[in-house]
Amino acid sequence: MNNDLRSIYILFSEAMWEINAYVAKRMEEEELAHFSKEQMETLRIIRKHPNISQGEIAKNQGVFKTAISNRIKKLEQSQLITIAADKDNRKRTVNLTKKGEALSLKAEDAVFGSLHQLFDEQFTEEEIKFFTAKLNKTVNILKEGKNERT
């Protein structure tokens, strides 16, 4: 790898850290501060995939089931999710409560609304779509590489 490409990767890495820091700061607002960004991401996944299992949540977040179990327990104690078992208690599914859905939407509004205000005057809609498509491609490449190693 040449130095120019190395510099580009460093800039990419720094941008990801800045984005994560920005999102974390937005999450500190109001009642969102009581929950970690990982817990909020768990709520988003559950909202996107109703009746999801804890194992599927773990796979989505790239963590062990034990980490999800702890998150799920805290979210259930906060009355943000419900856990239901099937008839023979072999599979448990997770869903959002109305309170959980409202909090998840509030978090997205806080982050995405803020990003929109920040980027609206700096980028065209086409530029944002192009950038997002490239990020999505990057995520897919990383997921494929991760799956190949496991």
Buried (B, 14 or more C-beta within 10 A) or exposed (E): EEEEEEEEEEEEEEEEEEEEEBBEEBBEEEEBEEBEBEBBBBBBBBBEBEEBBBEBBBBBBEBEEEBBEEBBEBBBEBEBBBEEEEEEEEEEBBBBBEEBBEBBBBBBEBBEEBBEEEBEEEEEEEEBEEEEEEEEEEEEEEEEEEEEEE
